[in-house]
């Protein structure tokens, strides 16, 4: 399962690209090092709440929207995990019953 | 403004209390130290994505739901901040115009 950190990175990167901003632009606006932002975008660094707020501000997106997007992506993954779990819980006996019916 | 970390702590604590669980219960289920969970609930520690996933699992709430709740609380704060900003941007001239009209 994708971690929340990776999804946060994906959402921030998608927003930056959609705004036509470079890592350098965001780094200057948010006053956060370019390398750090790059690591956050790739899901390699867990950003603090303060850093996340600064990045969202620089990207002119409400932090609540970032979390809403991450929540939606996570919900999709959770639904897929549930489906896989329910498929693996089907015992061979059900197949026999199904073909007998 | 309340940090995301504080709101995450509030949501987790509310869920734990609603489930009638003690910090000790959650600590045992999530295999995370009681002191650490307590600090997370009080917004004093920034939980990693993995820890947050473990706590959500122990509390039997999808992580997507935790983020959805935090997002809603943040959106409310952002709306209040916007209102305050727009009230402070009203210049005294508007008052004069308003009373002249």
N, CA and C atoms of all chains as a GROMACS GRO file, in nm:
protein
  606
    1UNK      N    1   0.084  -0.121   0.000
    1UNK     CA    2   0.000   0.000   0.000
    1UNK      C    3   0.087   0.125   0.000
    2UNK      N    4   0.045   0.221  -0.079
    2UNK     CA    5   0.116   0.347  -0.085
    2UNK      C    6   0.104   0.418   0.049
    3UNK      N    7   0.211   0.478   0.096
    3UNK     CA    8   0.202   0.550   0.223
    3UNK      C    9   0.139   0.687   0.199
    4UNK      N   10   0.087   0.742   0.307
    4UNK     CA   11   0.029   0.876   0.302
    4UNK      C   12   0.136   0.975   0.254
    5UNK      N   13   0.258   0.955   0.300
    5UNK     CA   14   0.370   1.043   0.261
    5UNK      C   15   0.388   1.047   0.109
    6UNK      N   16   0.378   0.929   0.044
    6UNK     CA   17   0.393   0.924  -0.101
    6UNK      C   18   0.278   0.996  -0.172
    7UNK      N   19   0.157   0.980  -0.117
    7UNK     CA   20   0.042   1.046  -0.180
    7UNK      C   21   0.049   1.197  -0.162
    8UNK      N   22   0.095   1.242  -0.045
    8UNK     CA   23   0.112   1.387  -0.023
    8UNK      C   24   0.211   1.441  -0.127
    9UNK      N   25   0.320   1.368  -0.147
    9UNK     CA   26   0.421   1.408  -0.246
    9UNK      C   27   0.362   1.417  -0.386
   10UNK      N   28   0.280   1.317  -0.421
   10UNK     CA   29   0.218   1.315  -0.555
   10UNK      C   30   0.126   1.435  -0.575
   11UNK      N   31   0.046   1.465  -0.472
   11UNK     CA   32  -0.049   1.577  -0.483
   11UNK      C   33   0.026   1.709  -0.496
   12UNK      N   34   0.132   1.726  -0.415
   12UNK     CA   35   0.208   1.851  -0.421
   12UNK      C   36   0.277   1.867  -0.558
   13UNK      N   37   0.333   1.756  -0.607
   13UNK     CA   38   0.402   1.762  -0.736
   13UNK      C   39   0.302   1.795  -0.848
   14UNK      N   40   0.186   1.728  -0.846
   14UNK     CA   41   0.085   1.751  -0.950
   14UNK      C   42   0.042   1.898  -0.950
   15UNK      N   43   0.026   1.954  -0.830
   15UNK     CA   44  -0.014   2.094  -0.820
   15UNK      C   45   0.095   2.186  -0.875
   16UNK      N   46   0.219   2.157  -0.839
   16UNK     CA   47   0.330   2.241  -0.887
   16UNK      C   48   0.338   2.239  -1.039
   17UNK      N   49   0.328   2.119  -1.097
   17UNK     CA   50   0.336   2.105  -1.242
   17UNK      C   51   0.217   2.176  -1.308
   18UNK      N   52   0.097   2.160  -1.248
   18UNK     CA   53  -0.023   2.224  -1.305
   18UNK      C   54  -0.009   2.376  -1.304
   19UNK      N   55   0.062   2.427  -1.204
   19UNK     CA   56   0.082   2.573  -1.194
   19UNK      C   57   0.199   2.621  -1.280
   20UNK      N   58   0.267   2.526  -1.346
   20UNK     CA   59   0.382   2.562  -1.429
   20UNK      C   60   0.500   2.613  -1.349
   21UNK      N   61   0.512   2.566  -1.225
   21UNK     CA   62   0.621   2.611  -1.138
   21UNK      C   63   0.734   2.509  -1.135
   22UNK      N   64   0.856   2.557  -1.121
   22UNK     CA   65   0.970   2.468  -1.106
   22UNK      C   66   0.996   2.447  -0.957
   23UNK      N   67   1.078   2.347  -0.925
   23UNK     CA   68   1.116   2.325  -0.786
   23UNK      C   69   1.183   2.452  -0.732
   24UNK      N   70   1.260   2.516  -0.819
   24UNK     CA   71   1.330   2.639  -0.779
   24UNK      C   72   1.231   2.749  -0.739
   25UNK      N   73   1.123   2.764  -0.818
   25UNK     CA   74   1.020   2.864  -0.787
   25UNK      C   75   0.960   2.839  -0.648
   26UNK      N   76   0.920   2.712  -0.625
   26UNK     CA   77   0.854   2.678  -0.498
   26UNK      C   78   0.952   2.694  -0.382
   27UNK      N   79   1.076   2.656  -0.407
   27UNK     CA   80   1.180   2.669  -0.305
   27UNK      C   81   1.196   2.815  -0.262
   28UNK      N   82   1.195   2.904  -0.360
   28UNK     CA   83   1.211   3.046  -0.330
   28UNK      C   84   1.088   3.101  -0.257
   29UNK      N   85   0.968   3.062  -0.305
   29UNK     CA   86   0.846   3.114  -0.244
   29UNK      C   87   0.826   3.060  -0.102
   30UNK      N   88   0.854   2.931  -0.083
   30UNK     CA   89   0.827   2.869   0.047
   30UNK      C   90   0.946   2.882   0.142
   31UNK      N   91   1.060   2.929   0.088
   31UNK     CA   92   1.184   2.937   0.167
   31UNK      C   93   1.220   2.801   0.228
   32UNK      N   94   1.211   2.700   0.143
   32UNK     CA   95   1.248   2.564   0.182
   32UNK      C   96   1.348   2.518   0.077
   33UNK      N   97   1.449   2.440   0.116
   33UNK     CA   98   1.552   2.401   0.020
   33UNK      C   99   1.493   2.315  -0.092
   34UNK      N  100   1.548   2.336  -0.212
   34UNK     CA  101   1.501   2.266  -0.331
   34UNK      C  102   1.512   2.114  -0.313
   35UNK      N  103   1.622   2.068  -0.257
   35UNK     CA  104   1.643   1.925  -0.238
   35UNK      C  105   1.538   1.864  -0.146
   36UNK      N  106   1.503   1.939  -0.043
   36UNK     CA  107   1.404   1.891   0.053
   36UNK      C  108   1.267   1.877  -0.015
   37UNK      N  109   1.227   1.978  -0.091
   37UNK     CA  110   1.097   1.974  -0.161
   37UNK      C  111   1.096   1.855  -0.257
   38UNK      N  112   1.207   1.835  -0.326
   38UNK     CA  113   1.215   1.724  -0.421
   38UNK      C  114   1.197   1.590  -0.348
   39UNK      N  115   1.257   1.577  -0.230
   39UNK     CA  116   1.243   1.453  -0.152
   39UNK      C  117   1.099   1.435  -0.104
   40UNK      N  118   1.036   1.546  -0.063
   40UNK     CA  119   0.896   1.540  -0.019
   40UNK      C  120   0.808   1.495  -0.135
   41UNK      N  121   0.832   1.553  -0.253
   41UNK     CA  122   0.751   1.517  -0.371
   41UNK      C  123   0.765   1.369  -0.407
   42UNK      N  124   0.885   1.314  -0.384
   42UNK     CA  125   0.907   1.173  -0.417
   42UNK      C  126   0.869   1.081  -0.301
   43UNK      N  127   0.809   1.139  -0.195
   43UNK     CA  128   0.764   1.057  -0.082
   43UNK      C  129   0.878   1.003   0.002
   44UNK      N  130   0.994   1.067  -0.006
   44UNK     CA  131   1.110   1.017   0.068
   44UNK      C  132   1.128   1.088   0.202
   45UNK      N  133   1.067   1.202   0.217
   45UNK     CA  134   1.076   1.275   0.344
   45UNK      C  135   0.935   1.303   0.395
   46UNK      N  136   0.919   1.286   0.525
   46UNK     CA  137   0.791   1.313   0.590
   46UNK      C  138   0.790   1.462   0.627
   47UNK      N  139   0.712   1.544   0.558
   47UNK     CA  140   0.716   1.687   0.590
   47UNK      C  141   0.644   1.716   0.722
   48UNK      N  142   0.696   1.810   0.798
   48UNK     CA  143   0.627   1.853   0.921
   48UNK      C  144   0.503   1.931   0.881
   49UNK      N  145   0.411   1.949   0.974
   49UNK     CA  146   0.289   2.025   0.948
   49UNK      C  147   0.322   2.167   0.901
   50UNK      N  148   0.425   2.225   0.962
   50UNK     CA  149   0.462   2.363   0.927
   50UNK      C  150   0.514   2.370   0.784
   51UNK      N  151   0.599   2.271   0.747
   51UNK     CA  152   0.656   2.269   0.613
   51UNK      C  153   0.545   2.248   0.509
   52UNK      N  154   0.454   2.157   0.543
   52UNK     CA  155   0.344   2.126   0.451
   52UNK      C  156   0.258   2.252   0.430
   53UNK      N  157   0.234   2.326   0.537
   53UNK     CA  158   0.156   2.450   0.527
   53UNK      C  159   0.230   2.551   0.439
   54UNK      N  160   0.363   2.560   0.454
   54UNK     CA  161   0.442   2.654   0.375
   54UNK      C  162   0.439   2.616   0.226
   55UNK      N  163   0.448   2.486   0.199
   55UNK     CA  164   0.446   2.440   0.059
   55UNK      C  165   0.309   2.466  -0.004
   56UNK      N  166   0.202   2.437   0.072
   56UNK     CA  167   0.068   2.459   0.020
   56UNK      C  168   0.048   2.608  -0.010
   57UNK      N  169   0.098   2.693   0.080
   57UNK     CA  170   0.086   2.839   0.060
   57UNK      C  171   0.159   2.880  -0.068
   58UNK      N  172   0.282   2.828  -0.084
   58UNK     CA  173   0.361   2.862  -0.203
   58UNK      C  174   0.291   2.815  -0.330
   59UNK      N  175   0.218   2.704  -0.321
   59UNK     CA  176   0.149   2.648  -0.438
   59UNK      C  177   0.008   2.706  -0.452
   60UNK      N  178  -0.026   2.796  -0.360
   60UNK     CA  179  -0.158   2.862  -0.360
   60UNK      C  180  -0.273   2.763  -0.366
   61UNK      N  181  -0.262   2.661  -0.280
   61UNK     CA  182  -0.368   2.562  -0.267
   61UNK      C  183  -0.395   2.550  -0.117
   62UNK      N  184  -0.523   2.549  -0.074
   62UNK     CA  185  -0.548   2.534   0.069
   62UNK      C  186  -0.496   2.397   0.116
   63UNK      N  187  -0.437   2.393   0.233
   63UNK     CA  188  -0.387   2.266   0.287
   63UNK      C  189  -0.502   2.166   0.300
   64UNK      N  190  -0.623   2.217   0.329
   64UNK     CA  191  -0.739   2.128   0.341
   64UNK      C  192  -0.764   2.056   0.208
   65UNK      N  193  -0.736   2.124   0.096
   65UNK     CA  194  -0.756   2.062  -0.036
   65UNK      C  195  -0.653   1.952  -0.062
   66UNK      N  196  -0.529   1.979  -0.020
   66UNK     CA  197  -0.423   1.877  -0.033
   66UNK      C  198  -0.467   1.750   0.041
   67UNK      N  199  -0.515   1.768   0.165
   67UNK     CA  200  -0.555   1.653   0.246
   67UNK      C  201  -0.678   1.583   0.188
   68UNK      N  202  -0.767   1.662   0.130
   68UNK     CA  203  -0.887   1.605   0.068
   68UNK      C  204  -0.847   1.514  -0.049
   69UNK      N  205  -0.753   1.563  -0.130
   69UNK     CA  206  -0.704   1.484  -0.244
   69UNK      C  207  -0.636   1.356  -0.196
   70UNK      N  208  -0.551   1.371  -0.093
   70UNK     CA  209  -0.480   1.255  -0.040
   70UNK      C  210  -0.581   1.155   0.018
   71UNK      N  211  -0.682   1.208   0.087
   71UNK     CA  212  -0.786   1.122   0.146
   71UNK      C  213  -0.858   1.043   0.037
   72UNK      N  214  -0.891   1.108  -0.074
   72UNK     CA  215  -0.962   1.041  -0.184
   72UNK      C  216  -0.875   0.931  -0.245
   73UNK      N  217  -0.746   0.960  -0.262
   73UNK     CA  218  -0.655   0.860  -0.318
   73UNK      C  219  -0.640   0.741  -0.223
   74UNK      N  220  -0.631   0.770  -0.094
   74UNK     CA  221  -0.619   0.664   0.007
   74UNK      C  222  -0.746   0.579   0.010
   75UNK      N  223  -0.862   0.645   0.001
   75UNK     CA  224  -0.989   0.572   0.007
   75UNK      C  225  -0.998   0.472  -0.108
   76UNK      N  226  -0.946   0.512  -0.223
   76UNK     CA  227  -0.945   0.424  -0.340
   76UNK      C  228  -0.857   0.302  -0.312
   77UNK      N  229  -0.740   0.326  -0.255
   77UNK     CA  230  -0.648   0.216  -0.222
   77UNK      C  231  -0.709   0.124  -0.117
   78UNK      N  232  -0.777   0.184  -0.019
   78UNK     CA  233  -0.839   0.104   0.086
   78UNK      C  234  -0.948   0.015   0.026
   79UNK      N  235  -1.023   0.069  -0.071
   79UNK     CA  236  -1.130  -0.008  -0.134
   79UNK      C  237  -1.071  -0.125  -0.213
   80UNK      N  238  -0.961  -0.100  -0.282
   80UNK     CA  239  -0.895  -0.207  -0.358
   80UNK      C  240  -0.845  -0.314  -0.261
   81UNK      N  241  -0.783  -0.273  -0.151
   81UNK     CA  242  -0.734  -0.369  -0.052
   81UNK      C  243  -0.847  -0.454   0.002
   82UNK      N  244  -0.962  -0.392   0.028
   82UNK     CA  245  -1.078  -0.466   0.080
   82UNK      C  246  -1.125  -0.569  -0.022
   83UNK      N  247  -1.129  -0.530  -0.154
   83UNK     CA  248  -1.173  -0.623  -0.258
   83UNK      C  249  -1.080  -0.742  -0.264
   84UNK      N  250  -0.949  -0.716  -0.262
   84UNK     CA  251  -0.851  -0.824  -0.268
   84UNK      C  252  -0.871  -0.916  -0.149
   85UNK      N  253  -0.891  -0.856  -0.030
   85UNK     CA  254  -0.910  -0.937   0.090
   85UNK      C  255  -1.035  -1.023   0.078
   86UNK      N  256  -1.143  -0.968   0.019
   86UNK     CA  257  -1.266  -1.048   0.012
   86UNK      C  258  -1.255  -1.156  -0.095
   87UNK      N  259  -1.178  -1.130  -0.201
   87UNK     CA  260  -1.158  -1.234  -0.304
   87UNK      C  261  -1.076  -1.348  -0.245
   88UNK      N  262  -0.969  -1.313  -0.168
   88UNK     CA  263  -0.886  -1.421  -0.112
   88UNK      C  264  -0.960  -1.501  -0.006
   89UNK      N  265  -1.069  -1.444   0.049
   89UNK     CA  266  -1.140  -1.517   0.154
   89UNK      C  267  -1.245  -1.613   0.095
   90UNK      N  268  -1.262  -1.610  -0.040
   90UNK     CA  269  -1.357  -1.705  -0.102
   90UNK      C  270  -1.291  -1.843  -0.100
   91UNK      N  271  -1.356  -1.937  -0.033
   91UNK     CA  272  -1.295  -2.071  -0.022
   91UNK      C  273  -1.329  -2.154  -0.146
   92UNK      N  274  -1.250  -2.256  -0.178
   92UNK     CA  275  -1.280  -2.341  -0.294
   92UNK      C  276  -1.420  -2.400  -0.286
   93UNK      N  277  -1.470  -2.423  -0.164
   93UNK     CA  278  -1.604  -2.480  -0.145
   93UNK      C  279  -1.711  -2.397  -0.216
   94UNK      N  280  -1.695  -2.263  -0.216
   94UNK     CA  281  -1.792  -2.174  -0.281
   94UNK      C  282  -1.797  -2.204  -0.430
   95UNK      N  283  -1.681  -2.236  -0.489
   95UNK     CA  284  -1.676  -2.266  -0.633
   95UNK      C  285  -1.755  -2.393  -0.662
   96UNK      N  286  -1.739  -2.491  -0.574
   96UNK     CA  287  -1.809  -2.619  -0.592
   96UNK      C  288  -1.959  -2.595  -0.585
   97UNK      N  289  -2.000  -2.517  -0.483
   97UNK     CA  290  -2.143  -2.486  -0.467
   97UNK      C  291  -2.196  -2.411  -0.590
   98UNK      N  292  -2.114  -2.316  -0.638
   98UNK     CA  293  -2.156  -2.235  -0.753
   98UNK      C  294  -2.176  -2.323  -0.876
   99UNK      N  295  -2.083  -2.416  -0.900
   99UNK     CA  296  -2.095  -2.498  -1.021
   99UNK      C  297  -2.205  -2.605  -1.004
  100UNK      N  298  -2.235  -2.641  -0.878
  100UNK     CA  299  -2.340  -2.740  -0.854
  100UNK      C  300  -2.477  -2.678  -0.874
  101UNK      N  301  -2.486  -2.546  -0.851
  101UNK     CA  302  -2.616  -2.479  -0.858
  101UNK      C  303  -2.665  -2.466  -1.002
  102UNK      N  304  -0.321   2.989   1.386
  102UNK     CA  305  -0.392   2.878   1.320
  102UNK      C  306  -0.345   2.744   1.376
  103UNK      N  307  -0.441   2.656   1.395
  103UNK     CA  308  -0.408   2.524   1.447
  103UNK      C  309  -0.327   2.447   1.342
  104UNK      N  310  -0.226   2.376   1.385
  104UNK     CA  311  -0.148   2.299   1.287
  104UNK      C  312  -0.223   2.170   1.252
  105UNK      N  313  -0.186   2.115   1.137
  105UNK     CA  314  -0.242   1.988   1.093
  105UNK      C  315  -0.215   1.882   1.200
  106UNK      N  316  -0.095   1.888   1.256
  106UNK     CA  317  -0.054   1.791   1.361
  106UNK      C  318  -0.152   1.792   1.478
  107UNK      N  319  -0.195   1.912   1.520
  107UNK     CA  320  -0.289   1.922   1.633
  107UNK      C  321  -0.425   1.864   1.596
  108UNK      N  322  -0.468   1.890   1.472
  108UNK     CA  323  -0.598   1.839   1.428
  108UNK      C  324  -0.596   1.687   1.416
  109UNK      N  325  -0.485   1.633   1.366
  109UNK     CA  326  -0.471   1.487   1.357
  109UNK      C  327  -0.484   1.428   1.497
  110UNK      N  328  -0.416   1.490   1.594
  110UNK     CA  329  -0.422   1.444   1.732
  110UNK      C  330  -0.565   1.447   1.786
  111UNK      N  331  -0.636   1.556   1.757
  111UNK     CA  332  -0.775   1.570   1.804
  111UNK      C  333  -0.864   1.461   1.747
  112UNK      N  334  -0.848   1.435   1.616
  112UNK     CA  335  -0.932   1.333   1.549
  112UNK      C  336  -0.903   1.195   1.608
  113UNK      N  337  -0.776   1.164   1.627
  113UNK     CA  338  -0.740   1.033   1.681
  113UNK      C  339  -0.792   1.016   1.824
  114UNK      N  340  -0.778   1.122   1.903
  114UNK     CA  341  -0.824   1.115   2.042
  114UNK      C  342  -0.976   1.097   2.047
  115UNK      N  343  -1.047   1.176   1.964
  115UNK     CA  344  -1.194   1.167   1.962
  115UNK      C  345  -1.238   1.025   1.924
  116UNK      N  346  -1.169   0.965   1.828
  116UNK     CA  347  -1.203   0.830   1.785
  116UNK      C  348  -1.178   0.730   1.898
  117UNK      N  349  -1.063   0.745   1.965
  117UNK     CA  350  -1.029   0.653   2.074
  117UNK      C  351  -1.134   0.660   2.185
  118UNK      N  352  -1.171   0.782   2.223
  118UNK     CA  353  -1.268   0.802   2.330
  118UNK      C  354  -1.405   0.746   2.287
  119UNK      N  355  -1.442   0.772   2.161
  119UNK     CA  356  -1.572   0.724   2.110
  119UNK      C  357  -1.577   0.570   2.112
  120UNK      N  358  -1.462   0.508   2.092
  120UNK     CA  359  -1.456   0.361   2.093
  120UNK      C  360  -1.442   0.305   2.234
  121UNK      N  361  -1.434   0.395   2.333
  121UNK     CA  362  -1.418   0.352   2.472
  121UNK      C  363  -1.284   0.285   2.499
  122UNK      N  364  -1.182   0.326   2.423
  122UNK     CA  365  -1.048   0.266   2.441
  122UNK      C  366  -0.958   0.356   2.525
  123UNK      N  367  -0.870   0.294   2.602
  123UNK     CA  368  -0.771   0.370   2.678
  123UNK      C  369  -0.645   0.382   2.593
  124UNK      N  370  -0.555   0.472   2.635
  124UNK     CA  371  -0.426   0.485   2.567
  124UNK      C  372  -0.354   0.351   2.572
  125UNK      N  373  -0.370   0.280   2.684
  125UNK     CA  374  -0.305   0.150   2.703
  125UNK      C  375  -0.356   0.049   2.598
  126UNK      N  376  -0.488   0.049   2.574
  126UNK     CA  377  -0.547  -0.040   2.474
  126UNK      C  378  -0.484  -0.016   2.336
  127UNK      N  379  -0.484   0.113   2.297
  127UNK     CA  380  -0.434   0.148   2.164
  127UNK      C  381  -0.285   0.118   2.153
  128UNK      N  382  -0.214   0.145   2.261
  128UNK     CA  383  -0.071   0.117   2.264
  128UNK      C  384  -0.044  -0.032   2.239
  129UNK      N  385  -0.123  -0.118   2.304
  129UNK     CA  386  -0.105  -0.263   2.288
  129UNK      C  387  -0.142  -0.307   2.146
  130UNK      N  388  -0.254  -0.254   2.094
  130UNK     CA  389  -0.299  -0.295   1.961
  130UNK      C  390  -0.205  -0.246   1.850
  131UNK      N  391  -0.161  -0.120   1.864
  131UNK     CA  392  -0.079  -0.061   1.757
  131UNK      C  393   0.069  -0.089   1.777
  132UNK      N  394   0.105  -0.145   1.894
  132UNK     CA  395   0.247  -0.169   1.928
  132UNK      C  396   0.328  -0.041   1.918
  133UNK      N  397   0.271   0.063   1.976
  133UNK     CA  398   0.337   0.193   1.981
  133UNK      C  399   0.334   0.234   2.128
  134UNK      N  400   0.441   0.298   2.177
  134UNK     CA  401   0.446   0.331   2.320
  134UNK      C  402   0.334   0.428   2.358
  135UNK      N  403   0.283   0.405   2.479
  135UNK     CA  404   0.172   0.485   2.531
  135UNK      C  405   0.207   0.634   2.533
  136UNK      N  406   0.329   0.665   2.576
  136UNK     CA  407   0.372   0.805   2.585
  136UNK      C  408   0.371   0.873   2.448
  137UNK      N  409   0.413   0.797   2.348
  137UNK     CA  410   0.419   0.852   2.212
  137UNK      C  411   0.278   0.882   2.160
  138UNK      N  412   0.186   0.787   2.182
  138UNK     CA  413   0.047   0.809   2.137
  138UNK      C  414  -0.012   0.930   2.206
  139UNK      N  415   0.017   0.942   2.335
  139UNK     CA  416  -0.034   1.055   2.411
  139UNK      C  417   0.018   1.188   2.354
  140UNK      N  418   0.148   1.189   2.316
  140UNK     CA  419   0.206   1.311   2.258
  140UNK      C  420   0.143   1.342   2.121
  141UNK      N  421   0.118   1.236   2.043
  141UNK     CA  422   0.055   1.255   1.911
  141UNK      C  423  -0.085   1.314   1.930
  142UNK      N  424  -0.159   1.258   2.027
  142UNK     CA  425  -0.296   1.307   2.051
  142UNK      C  426  -0.297   1.454   2.093
  143UNK      N  427  -0.192   1.495   2.165
  143UNK     CA  428  -0.187   1.634   2.210
  143UNK      C  429  -0.120   1.726   2.106
  144UNK      N  430  -0.091   1.669   1.989
  144UNK     CA  431  -0.033   1.750   1.881
  144UNK      C  432   0.111   1.790   1.908
  145UNK      N  433   0.179   1.714   1.994
  145UNK     CA  434   0.317   1.749   2.028
  145UNK      C  435   0.419   1.673   1.946
  146UNK      N  436   0.376   1.562   1.887
  146UNK     CA  437   0.467   1.484   1.803
  146UNK      C  438   0.404   1.468   1.664
  147UNK      N  439   0.488   1.481   1.563
  147UNK     CA  440   0.443   1.464   1.425
  147UNK      C  441   0.454   1.315   1.392
  148UNK      N  442   0.342   1.244   1.379
  148UNK     CA  443   0.354   1.100   1.353
  148UNK      C  444   0.397   1.074   1.209
  149UNK      N  445   0.479   0.970   1.188
  149UNK     CA  446   0.516   0.930   1.053
  149UNK      C  447   0.393   0.866   0.988
  150UNK      N  448   0.396   0.855   0.855
  150UNK     CA  449   0.285   0.793   0.783
  150UNK      C  450   0.260   0.650   0.833
  151UNK      N  451   0.368   0.578   0.862
  151UNK     CA  452   0.355   0.439   0.908
  151UNK      C  453   0.287   0.435   1.045
  152UNK      N  454   0.330   0.524   1.135
  152UNK     CA  455   0.271   0.527   1.269
  152UNK      C  456   0.123   0.566   1.262
  153UNK      N  457   0.094   0.662   1.178
  153UNK     CA  458  -0.045   0.708   1.162
  153UNK      C  459  -0.132   0.592   1.110
  154UNK      N  460  -0.078   0.515   1.015
  154UNK     CA  461  -0.152   0.401   0.961
  154UNK      C  462  -0.175   0.297   1.071
  155UNK      N  463  -0.074   0.275   1.154
  155UNK     CA  464  -0.087   0.176   1.262
  155UNK      C  465  -0.191   0.221   1.365
  156UNK      N  466  -0.191   0.351   1.396
  156UNK     CA  467  -0.289   0.402   1.494
  156UNK      C  468  -0.430   0.393   1.437
  157UNK      N  469  -0.446   0.429   1.310
  157UNK     CA  470  -0.579   0.423   1.248
  157UNK      C  471  -0.628   0.278   1.248
  158UNK      N  472  -0.539   0.184   1.218
  158UNK     CA  473  -0.575   0.042   1.217
  158UNK      C  474  -0.621   0.000   1.356
  159UNK      N  475  -0.544   0.040   1.458
  159UNK     CA  476  -0.578   0.003   1.595
  159UNK      C  477  -0.713   0.062   1.636
  160UNK      N  478  -0.745   0.178   1.581
  160UNK     CA  479  -0.870   0.246   1.614
  160UNK      C  480  -0.983   0.204   1.520
  161UNK      N  481  -0.951   0.113   1.429
  161UNK     CA  482  -1.048   0.061   1.331
  161UNK      C  483  -1.121   0.171   1.256
  162UNK      N  484  -1.042   0.268   1.210
  162UNK     CA  485  -1.095   0.377   1.128
  162UNK      C  486  -1.003   0.386   1.005
  163UNK      N  487  -1.061   0.397   0.884
  163UNK     CA  488  -0.972   0.409   0.767
  163UNK      C  489  -0.890   0.538   0.778
  164UNK      N  490  -0.764   0.531   0.738
  164UNK     CA  491  -0.678   0.650   0.744
  164UNK      C  492  -0.739   0.761   0.656
  165UNK      N  493  -0.805   0.720   0.547
  165UNK     CA  494  -0.868   0.820   0.458
  165UNK      C  495  -0.973   0.900   0.536
  166UNK      N  496  -1.042   0.834   0.631
  166UNK     CA  497  -1.144   0.903   0.711
  166UNK      C  498  -1.079   1.002   0.808
  167UNK      N  499  -0.968   0.962   0.867
  167UNK     CA  500  -0.895   1.053   0.956
  167UNK      C  501  -0.859   1.180   0.880
  168UNK      N  502  -0.804   1.161   0.758
  168UNK     CA  503  -0.762   1.277   0.677
  168UNK      C  504  -0.880   1.361   0.632
  169UNK      N  505  -0.992   1.294   0.605
  169UNK     CA  506  -1.113   1.365   0.564
  169UNK      C  507  -1.161   1.456   0.678
  170UNK      N  508  -1.159   1.402   0.800
  170UNK     CA  509  -1.200   1.481   0.917
  170UNK      C  510  -1.104   1.599   0.939
  171UNK      N  511  -0.974   1.571   0.928
  171UNK     CA  512  -0.876   1.677   0.947
  171UNK      C  513  -0.894   1.784   0.838
  172UNK      N  514  -0.918   1.740   0.715
  172UNK     CA  515  -0.938   1.833   0.604
  172UNK      C  516  -1.058   1.925   0.630
  173UNK      N  517  -1.167   1.865   0.682
  173UNK     CA  518  -1.288   1.945   0.709
  173UNK      C  519  -1.261   2.048   0.818
  174UNK      N  520  -1.187   2.008   0.922
  174UNK     CA  521  -1.157   2.101   1.030
  174UNK      C  522  -1.066   2.213   0.981
  175UNK      N  523  -0.969   2.177   0.895
  175UNK     CA  524  -0.878   2.277   0.839
  175UNK      C  525  -0.953   2.375   0.749
  176UNK      N  526  -1.047   2.321   0.670
  176UNK     CA  527  -1.123   2.405   0.577
  176UNK      C  528  -1.200   2.511   0.654
  177UNK      N  529  -1.252   2.471   0.769
  177UNK     CA  530  -1.327   2.563   0.855
  177UNK      C  531  -1.234   2.674   0.905
  178UNK      N  532  -1.114   2.634   0.948
  178UNK     CA  533  -1.017   2.734   0.996
  178UNK      C  534  -0.975   2.828   0.883
  179UNK      N  535  -0.956   2.772   0.765
  179UNK     CA  536  -0.915   2.853   0.650
  179UNK      C  537  -1.024   2.955   0.617
  180UNK      N  538  -1.150   2.913   0.628
  180UNK     CA  539  -1.263   3.002   0.598
  180UNK      C  540  -1.267   3.117   0.700
  181UNK      N  541  -1.243   3.085   0.826
  181UNK     CA  542  -1.242   3.187   0.931
  181UNK      C  543  -1.127   3.285   0.905
  182UNK      N  544  -1.009   3.232   0.871
  182UNK     CA  545  -0.894   3.318   0.842
  182UNK      C  546  -0.924   3.412   0.726
  183UNK      N  547  -0.991   3.361   0.624
  183UNK     CA  548  -1.026   3.444   0.508
  183UNK      C  549  -1.120   3.556   0.549
  184UNK      N  550  -1.220   3.522   0.635
  184UNK     CA  551  -1.316   3.624   0.679
  184UNK      C  552  -1.246   3.734   0.757
  185UNK      N  553  -1.157   3.693   0.847
  185UNK     CA  554  -1.084   3.790   0.928
  185UNK      C  555  -1.001   3.880   0.835
  186UNK      N  556  -0.936   3.818   0.734
  186UNK     CA  557  -0.854   3.895   0.640
  186UNK      C  558  -0.939   3.995   0.562
  187UNK      N  559  -1.062   3.953   0.525
  187UNK     CA  560  -1.143   4.046   0.445
  187UNK      C  561  -1.202   4.157   0.532
  188UNK      N  562  -1.227   4.127   0.660
  188UNK     CA  563  -1.276   4.232   0.750
  188UNK      C  564  -1.165   4.336   0.772
  189UNK      N  565  -1.039   4.288   0.793
  189UNK     CA  566  -0.931   4.384   0.820
  189UNK      C  567  -0.896   4.465   0.696
  190UNK      N  568  -0.938   4.417   0.577
  190UNK     CA  569  -0.904   4.492   0.457
  190UNK      C  570  -1.007   4.603   0.426
  191UNK      N  571  -1.115   4.608   0.508
  191UNK     CA  572  -1.213   4.715   0.488
  191UNK      C  573  -1.151   4.845   0.540
  192UNK      N  574  -1.139   4.943   0.453
  192UNK     CA  575  -1.074   5.068   0.494
  192UNK      C  576  -1.176   5.158   0.562
  193UNK      N  577  -1.130   5.252   0.645
  193UNK     CA  578  -1.222   5.344   0.713
  193UNK      C  579  -1.310   5.418   0.612
  194UNK      N  580  -1.259   5.441   0.490
  194UNK     CA  581  -1.335   5.511   0.386
  194UNK      C  582  -1.469   5.441   0.358
  195UNK      N  583  -1.468   5.308   0.364
  195UNK     CA  584  -1.592   5.234   0.338
  195UNK      C  585  -1.695   5.267   0.444
  196UNK      N  586  -1.648   5.287   0.568
  196UNK     CA  587  -1.741   5.320   0.676
  196UNK      C  588  -1.806   5.456   0.649
  197UNK      N  589  -1.725   5.550   0.605
  197UNK     CA  590  -1.775   5.684   0.575
  197UNK      C  591  -1.880   5.678   0.465
  198UNK      N  592  -1.845   5.604   0.359
  198UNK     CA  593  -1.939   5.587   0.248
  198UNK      C  594  -2.069   5.523   0.296
  199UNK      N  595  -2.053   5.420   0.383
  199UNK     CA  596  -2.170   5.347   0.431
  199UNK      C  597  -2.262   5.439   0.510
  200UNK      N  598  -2.202   5.526   0.597
  200UNK     CA  599  -2.287   5.611   0.679
  200UNK      C  600  -2.343   5.729   0.597
  201UNK      N  601  -2.272   5.766   0.488
  201UNK     CA  602  -2.319   5.875   0.401
  201UNK      C  603  -2.437   5.829   0.315
  202UNK      N  604  -2.438   5.698   0.286
  202UNK     CA  605  -2.543   5.646   0.195
  202UNK      C  606  -2.680   5.643   0.262
   0.00000   0.00000   0.00000
